[in-house]
Amino acid sequence: MRVVVIGSTSYVGRTLPAYLRAAGHDVIEVNRRSNRGPGQIVGDLGSLPALAQSVGSADAVVNFALLKSEGIDANMRASENVRLFCELCNARLHVHISSVSAAKQRVRQITERTPTNPKPELAGPYAAIKAATEGYWLGLPPQPFHIVVLRPGFVIDEAIEDPIVGMAAQIPGGRSLVLASGRDVLPVTTVELVNRAIEAVLLGSLPDRSVLHVLDPQSPRKAEWVRYCVEKHGLGGPVLQLSSHLFWLGSLAIKPASVILGDKARKASIKLSDIAGSRTYASASSSELLGLDMHVDWRAVLDRALGKEFSYRRPDPVLTPDAVQPPEAVFLAGLGRIATEAHLPALKELGVARLYAYDPGQVETPEGVVRVDQPRPPNRCFVTVCTPAKSHLVAADAALAQADGVLVEKPAVLSRAELSEVDRVNGALGGKLWIGHNYRFKDNVLSFLDFVARHPCGDLHQVQVSFDSPSVRKESAAWAKEERVARTLLMDYAVHFLDLACLFSDGAGRVGALEWDTDRYSHTSRIAGFLEFPNHTVSFLLRQGLPAQRCLIEYAFENVVCCLRFFPESFDVHYAKDDFGQLGRAAKLWRRGFARKVREAIAGKGKAESHKRLYQHIWSGSPLAYGLQWQQLRPFYETVLEVADRVYGGA
């Protein structure tokens, strides 16, 4: 057959020409914008009659085109042009692509016999155009060609932009409000099924003015659809469904206002009553006439349409390791504050039988620790290096001969020159060198990782870090006060948070523009910059000399924004940019975090809890510990050290 397809670049019609050509039909496409392929003519709905001579004769005309932004009158004139075009081309058949939304909606079941909406002007913009144009074709006097009206349902395709448009609304609190009753059905179909239905119409001999439905007879309810889109594909926050009685009451309350406000109030009342109603859709008669099975596995089709590989490796769900068997002995190189306040309490709680320590300074030996006079373990054991960063490598080197694995406190290195030395130590240990980024095991970070593992957040676009700290002059450690030498702001204070910002990065990053300032004490007071990784970007603002310590990390995913806060810790998810509940929720989470910190302090846990989890995951071989191995963290340190060298100088 020689078939003219009008609007073949539309969402539903774009695959029909290739489908029909593959079936042996001669296809001519008429579009406003031609792809300059074979059988394509450029023209709009207004110029159709003039194009008839260029097209010549045709067996059938299929029209997908409509003027979405031009209202009912313009589309009625366009329909008249299509009619003239069919007549001038001597077409035997015209297939008008309508929609189930064109049918009268105030019925319990919409079938092929359900009449067209008699008042299209009171429907929504899309449904109004579809109802008006369908009414035009079905209301025409006898024509020299047959007219068949196809009413597809909600079409699922890979080009779908918003699968819950008109079915759910984002409301304050990050929730998705279902705009439908619990029994209202969403009639779904696919582009492939529409193509098959059109070909069956072309090859069949249907009566004039036939109305056919192209939809799955077992389509989901709208609430079920919205819930699946939210929970499987992350297209909104937790689903909220109100009783249909509330929408009925809203409709009744607005109705009297139509006397004053006119059509706007009348449309709002009709919309609310439509939401409150419950409709089902039938396609059995069409299925029999066309000889098509119209059942659709809508979940699988939607998954294919929306599914894609993320630009980062999603973490595994966070699981607390079962009873961990600690090593028989642990050797601590260094007995400074971090060792006595965090590592030792964690190791004792985990039940390590023997604890050895070496520290050349005049520090008191903690209870339960055997102090040795040389920087190497007395026998084979696990080694934790808690010395200042500039002596990490010396301590790790000394312990190599007797180490069954080494955990080095952050930062692993202070300069790029040390990278190869750490590589050598890691090689000697057979890859059993971990870096102590214990902030990955804070409650809020574990909650965040578990959320990303279990929810479809979408691609990660950008991470923003804002970190403030009191002045380094208040530091108790003498080496940290030498800020420009120890690179304290970047490599000690902020390195944990930059590590968290780069959790999903793919390889080393490119360092973009950097700005930094120094204060009157020649300490670095501000560092602002930009990192570009192959799969996302990171922007950061790091400051010291502020009254209080605080940090906010925002991960802007495709579907959600996740916020990590520290001092105290909290985790929050924003589903909608216009969520008016965000500030109140953030304050609530801050209060909860502060109260948790007080309880931990009273219980004597404090810093030790995240270090305890750190050891548990390392000794159990957890996926979270894999990310702390030196070979995994090296690209991060390469990136951060480039920032350090530009800010502080060095090589």
N, C-alpha and C positions, 0 to 999 in steps of 0.2 A: 504494500500500500504506500501511497505518497501522502505523508503526514506532515502538517505544519504545526510546529510547537511554538507557541507564543509565551515568552517569559521563561525560556529554558535556562536562564542563569539564576532563577529563584531558588530559595532554600529547598523546596520540595521537587522542583522540576529539573534541577541541574543535571541529574543522571539519566533522565528519560531518553534524550536523543541517542546516547551511546547504547542504551539498552535496546531501543528499537532498531538501530542499525545492525546490532549484533544478531537480531532476529530476522534480518533480511529486508527491512523496510527502508524506503527512501525518505529521509527526514530533512526538512528545511526549518531552520531556526530563525525566529524573528525576535531581536532584542534591541534595547536602547544602546547597549555596549557590546559590540561584536568581539569575539575572541579570534576573529580572522581565520577560523577554521573552515573546512568544506561545508557548503550548504548553509551559510549564515548570511542573514540580511539585517542591516542596521535600520531600526525604525522604532518609533514609540506607538502607543495605543492611538494617539491622535492622527497618525499618518497611515494607519492600516489600509483604508480603502485605496489610497494612492499606490500602495505596495503590491496590490493584488496582481497587477499586470506583470510585475517582475517575478512573482511566484508562479503564475500560470495556474493550471488546474490542480486540485488536490482532492484526495479521497476523504480526508478528515482533518479537522483543526482541533488542537488541544490547547486550551488557554489557562495558564497559571498566573498571568499578570494581573496585578491590581495596583491602584494608586493609593498607597497606605496613608499618605499625609494630605490627601486632597479631598476627602469627604465623600458623601454619598452621591451628590450631583455629578461630580467629575467622573466617578466610576460608572454611573448610569450612561453618561455620554460615551465613555470608553466601551461599554458593553454594546451600545448601538453600532459603534465602529467595527467591533468584532463581528457582529451580525452581518453588516454590509460586506465585510471581507469574506466571510464564509459564502455569501451569495455570489460574489464576483468570482470566487475561485471554483464555483460549481461543486462545492463540498457536499458529500452525502451525509456527513456526520459532524456534529460539534460536541466535544466533551468539555463541559464547564467544570473546573475544579473549584468546588465550594468548600464547606466545612460543616462539621456537626454543630458548630456554634451558630449556624444560620437557622437551624430548626427552632421551633417554638420551645422555650425552655421550661415553661410551667406545666410540665407533665412528668409523671413518675418514670416512664420508659420512653426513650426517643427511638423510634424505628424509622424505616424508610418511608412509612406512610405519614409520619408526623409532619404537619404543614410547616412552611417557612414562617419565621417570626413576622407577624403582621405589622409590628411597630419597630422597625429596625433603628429608628432615630433615638429610641430609648435604650438601646444596647450599647456596649462598649465600642470604641472606634473600629476595631478589627471585625467583631461580630456584626456591627451595623453594616459595614461594606459588604461582607459575605452574604448577609440576609437580603440586602437590597438587590444585589446583582443576581442572586439565585431567584428571587421573586421576579426579576425582569425576565429571565430566560423561561421560567415555567409559566409566566403570564402572557407570553407572546402568542399571537394568532398562528395558525398553521404556517410552517416555513417549508421551503423547498429542500430542507435537510432535517435529519433527525437531531434531537437534542437529548443528551444524556448528562445528568448532573451527578458528580461524584462528591460525596461528603467524607473526606478523610478525617480521622481522629487526630489526636495530638501526635505529631510526627517526630519520632526519635531518629536522630542521625548524627554522624560525627561532627557535623557543622552546627549542632545545637549550641546556643550561647547560654541560655538560662533555663534549665529544665523545670524550675519551680516558679517561673514568672506567672503572676496572677493567682498562684495557689498558696503562697506563704509570704508573710511580711516580717521583716526584722523589727523587733520592738525593744525598748529599753530593758536592760538585763541580759542582752545577748541572745534572747530566745527567738525561735522561729514560730510565729503564730500561723496556724493552718487556717486558710480562708475557705473552709468547706465544712460541711457537716460530716459526721462520722460515716455516713452511708453513701455519700456522693461519689460516683465513679468517674475516673479519668479515662476516657476512651483513647487508647494508644494504638499507634500503627507505626510502620516503618516506610522509608522511601522505597525499599525493594518491593514491599507489598503493594504500594501505590502504583509502581511501574507495572507489576504483573496484572493488576486490576485494569489499568488503562489498555494494555495489550489485549486482554480478554474482551474488553468493550469493543475495540477496533475489529477484532476477528469475529465477534458475535453478531447477532441480529436482534438487538433489544428493542422493545417498543419505544416509540417516541415519548419524550418527557419522563423517561425512567429516572428514578432517584436511587442511588446505590450508596451503601455505607462501606467504608474500608477501615475496619477497626477490629481489634481483638475482642471476641465475645466474652472473654474472661479478663478484661482489663482490671487494673488495681483500683482500689478506692484512693481518692486524692490524699487522704491522711497517710495511707500506707506508702504512697509514692513519695510524699514529702519526707517522711521518716527515713525511707531508704536513701534518698538523695543526701540527706543531712548526715546520717550515721555511716553510710558507706563512702560517700564522696565529699563530705565536709562542706556542704553548701549552706551552712547556717549553724546556729546554735541549737541547744536542746529544744525539742519540739513541744509546743504548747497548743492544745486543742480545747477550744471553748465549746460549751453546749450550744446546739443550734438554736435553742430558745432565746439566747442572748442576741443572736443576729435577727431573729424575728422581732424581738422587742425593739431593737434599733431601727428596723425597717418601719415599724408602726409609729415610732416616735418621730421619725423624719417626715413621714407621709403628710401630716398637716402643713408642714412648712412649704410644700410644693405650691400651695395657693399663693404664697408670697414670693418664693424664690424660683418658681417655675421648673423648667426641665432639669436643672442641676440637682435640686432636691429630689425630683421624681426619679432620676437616674440612680441617685445614691440609695433611695428606698428600694428600687428594683434590684440593685446590686446586692444589698444586704439580704433581701428575700431569696435571691438566687443562691447565695452562700448558705442560707439556712435550709434550702431545699435538698432533696436527695433524688438523684437521677441515675438510671441505668441506661445502657445503650445496647441495641440489638443489631446484628449484621447477618443473621441466619439466612434471610431471604436473598441478600446480595451474594452471600457465599455460594448458595445453591445456583443462582442464575449465572454466576461467573465461573463456577466450577473451581473455586479456590478455597483452600484451608486458610483461614485468617487468624489462626492462633499464633501468638507472638510470645517468645520468651523475653519479656520486657526487661527483666533484670540483666540478662546476658547482653542484650542489645545496648542497654544504657551503660553497662560496664565497658563495653567496647567503645562507645561514643565518648565517654568521659575519662576512661582509663588511659594512663600514660605512665611512662617511667619517670620517677622523680629525678631531679638533678643532683640528688645526694642519696647516700645509703641510709635508709631509715633504721634507727636503732631497734634492737630487739626489746620486747616488753621487759621492764625491770623486775627482776625476781631477786628476793633476798636469798643469798646462798644458804643451803642447808648447813647442818653442823659442820663447821670447818675444822679440819685437823691442823693445828698450827705446827710449825717446825719445833724441834726439841729445844733449840736455842736461837736467840737473836742477839746480834752484836750491834751496839749503837756507837757510831763515830760522832762524838759531840754530845755534850750534856747542857746545851743552852736552853733557852725558854721553850722553844718549840718541842724539844725532846722531852723535857720534864712535864710540860703542861698538856701535850697531845699524844706523842708516841708512846711514852711509858704507860700512862693510864690505859690506852687502847690495848697494848700488848699484854698487860696484866689481866685485863678483863677477858681477853681471848684465851687466857690460860697457858701462855708460854712458860715452860718449866724453868729455863735458865736465861737470865739476862746479863750480858756483859756490856761494858762501856769503856770508851777511852776518851779522855779530854785532857789536853795539856794544861788547861787553866786551873786556877785555884777555886774550883767549884765543889760544892758539897755533893757527896755521893748519895743518890736517893736510896731509900730502903728497898731491899730486894734485888739490888744490882751489884754485880761483882765488877769492880773496877780493875782494869789491866793497865800496865805501864807501857804498852806499845800499840801502835795504830793498826794492829791486825788481830783477828779473832784467835783465841787459844785453840780452837778446833773448828770443824766445818759447821757453818750455821748461816742463817739468813742475815744479811747486813743492811742496816739503815744508816744512811749518811745524813747527819743533821748539822754539819759544820756550815759556816758562812759560805756563800756561793763561790768565792774565789779559791776556796780550798777543797771544793767537792772532789775534783779529779785526783788530788793527792790522797785523800782519804779512801776513795774508791779503789785507786791503784794499789794502795797498801793492803787492802782486804781481799784482793783478787784470788790469791792462792787458796784461801779457806772459805770462799763465798759460794753458797748454793743459790745465790740470787741477790741482787742489790737494789734497794729502793733509795733514790736520791731526792732530798727535799728540793722543791723548786727554788729558784730557777736552776735548770740543769747547767747552763753556761751563761757567761756574761759577755762573751765576744765571739766573733765568727772564727777566730783562730783556734778556739777550743773545740769546734765541731768535730774535727778529725780525731782529736784525742778521745772524745766520748765514743766515737765510732770504734776506736781500737778497744776501749774497755768493754763495750757492748759485744764486740766480736769474741773477746776472751771469755765472756760469760755465756756465750752461746745464745745471745739474744735475751738473756734474763736480767735486763736492766730496765727498771721502771722509774718514772719520774713522778714525784708525789704531788700531783695536782688534785688534792683532796677535795677541792670545792665541787668537783664532779659528783661527789657523794653526799652533798648537802641535801636536806629533805626537799627543798624546792626544786633543785636541779633534777633529782631522781623523779619527782612528780612530772616535771616538764618532759624528760626523756620518755617516760612511760606514756604520756599523752601523745607525743609525736609518733610513738610506736603503734598506738592503738587507734589513732584518728587520722583521717585523710586530710592533712594540713595543706597539701599541694606543694608546688615548688617554693623553695626559699629564695626570696628576692633580695632582702637586705637585712643586716643586723646593725643595730646602733647601741653603742656603749657609752654611758655617762658615769664617770667615777670621780668621787671627791674624797679627800683624806685630810686629816689634820697635818700640821707642819712636821717635816722630818726632824726638826730640832727637838721634838718631844720624844724621839726614839730613845729607848734604853740601850740599844746596841750601837756601839761606837762606829762600827763599819758602815751602818746604814745612814748615819749622819753625814758621811762624806758622799752626798747625793750624786755629784757629778762623776765620782770615781765608781761607786757601787751601782750607779744607774738605778737608784732606789725607786723612784716614782714608776718607771716603766717596768723594770725587771723584777722588782720585789712586790711593791704594792699592787700593781695593776695586772701582773702577768696572769693571775688566776682568771680574771674577767675577760681578758683578751683570748685566753685559751677557750673559755666557754663560748665566746663569740665565734670562734673558728671551729667549733665542734663538727660542723657539717661541710667544712671546706674540702675541696678536692685538690690536693697538692699544695705547693708553695704559692703564696700570693704575690701580686705585683704591688709595690708600695707607691701610692699616689702622692698627691700634695701633702706636705707636712708643715705645721706651724708649731713653734714652741717659744716659751718665755722663761726668763729666770728672774728670781726675786732679788731683794737687796742683799741676801746672804749668798748669792751665786748658786742657789739651788734651782733646779728646774721646777717651775711652778705650774706650767700648763703645756700639754702636748695634745694637739688636735691633728687628726689625719684620716686617711682613707686607704683601705686595702681592697684590692680587686682579685678575687679568686675566679677560677674558670666557671664556677657554678653560682656564685653570689658575691655580694660586696659587704664590707664592714666599714662603718664610720665610727670614730671614737673621739671622746673628749676626756682627758685625764688631768686632774688638778690636785695639787696639794697646798696646804696652808689654809684650808677652810675650817670652819668651826666644828663640823661633824663629819663622820665617815658615812658614806652612802654610795650605793651603786644601783643603776637600772640598766638592764639589757633587754632590748626589744627585738624580737625575731619576726620580721614581716613575711609571713608565708602567703601563699596564693589565696588561701581561704580564711586564715585566722592570723591574728597578731598575738604572740605569746610574750609575756612580760615576766622577767626574773628580777626580783628586788632583793637587796642584801642590806644587812644592818638595820633591822632584822630581815630574815629571809621570808619571801613569799613568792607564789607563782600565780599568775592570772592569765586568762584567755579573753581576748576581745573578738567577738564575732562580727560586729558591725561598727563602722566608723562613726556612726551617729548615735552610739550607745550612750544615753545620758546617765546610765548607772555606773559608768566606769570609775569616776572619782570617788563615789561613795564606797564602791566595792574595794578599791585600792586602799582606802583608809581603814576599812574593816579588816582587810588582810594584814595591814601593818600592825594593827592592834593585836591580832591573833599571833603574829610572828613575835611581837615583843613579849607577849604573855608566855609563849613557848620558851623563849630565851630565859626568862625569869625562872620558869620551872626547871629548865636544864641546869641553870646555875645552882639552884637550891639542891638538886639531885646530885650535883658534882660531876655532871657530864661535860658540858661546855664544848671545847674544841675537840675533845677526844672522840666524839661520836663519828664524825666524818672520817677520821683517821682509822677508827676501828673498821668501818665499812671498806675503806681503802685496802686494808690488809685482808679482810675477808674475801674480797673479789679477786685479789692477786693470788691468794693461796688456793682458791677454788677454781681458778682458770676461767673466770667469768668473761663474757664478751666486753664488759665495761673496762676490765683491767687490760684487755688487749690494746685498747686505745691509749694506754699509758706507757706502753713499751716504747723504747727510744726510737726504733725505726718508724713507728707511727707518728711520733711527736716531732721528729726532726724537721719536716717541712714547716711546721708551725714556728719552731725556733729560728729557722733560716729567715722567715718573714719578719719576725719580731726583732731579730738582731740587725736586720737592714734598717729598721726604724731606729733602733738604738744607735747604730753607727752614724746615722744622719743627724740625730738629735744631740748625741754626746760626743761624737767624733770617734775615730778608731777604725780598726779594720777587722 
